[in-house]
Amino acid sequence: YAADTPDATILFYNAHVFTAEPNAPYAEAVAIRGDRIVAVGALESVEKAAGSNARRVNLGGRFLMPGMLDAHAHPIGSRNVLGGGTNLVQASFTDTGASLPGLVNFVSKTIDARSSLMGDTVIVNGLDTGYWSHAAEIDKALSAGRFAEVPIILFGSDGHTGWANRKARERAGITAPYLRKLAPAQRAYYGFESGFAPNGFVVDVGLTRLRLSTPVASMETQLSYGRAAVHYLNALGITGWLDAAVAGVVGGDLPLTLDDPGVLPVYRELARRGELTGHVAAYPVIRPNDGVQQLDVVEALRKQYADVPNLTIPG
């Protein structure tokens, strides 16, 4: 219910209002003026506080409550961060039965649908991590036949793991010669068989390398992720959230740079279109060991996005 003017008053009545106040948990009406609640309680007293010029909204006995805040979320998602909005739009494989034929059939149908792509790369989200114990078998199935020339990436439901077929991982430079030259501690982020032959599995640092090799989705596609996330959160009564990795890389595998502002441009465009119906506290990810220049990047981002309604970069 948008106000006609910034200082307009709206009276919501005939509602089952939950206040979250232990001594008075329910009320009959609420009045707001601009972005402030001016009265909550019995209808008669709220009417007096609202004034005779208030716009009245009859909620027909429906439930009304304060908006909830999500203190740690990854709503939109980008190449570097798994996001809820991305999962809502792209294909998700939710079978937990570790059925290889079922997975292969799902990937085949996803390819045919051409509805879950980042550039030429087929994306499937939400895999149960139990599938990674079968990485070699998955590779044998999804790197051959009709799948051989199609880059395919599967993302784990945990947000830290993934898998890529031969076409996708070769583009990312994940090859036997590459793994062979890595120190053991770095090699631990990749799955491989004898002779350091990759089986497609990656975790954390390896997942970052894989993500950065995928094509960047168009702004319209990214907006579809953002829209889906905002609608989903609002539908649950969430009206504000902390985006815990709005830019940078989770785990700090790479430094934060102005060249890659993450999903901040998506939030700005949603706000410009009047579709950012929630308050966002956006936190970029920095690498503390890189020194105070990382804070300079955060400050520069704060200046660039200071005029975006409903968006702040507080930390």
Disulfide bonds with the S-S distance in Angstrom:
none
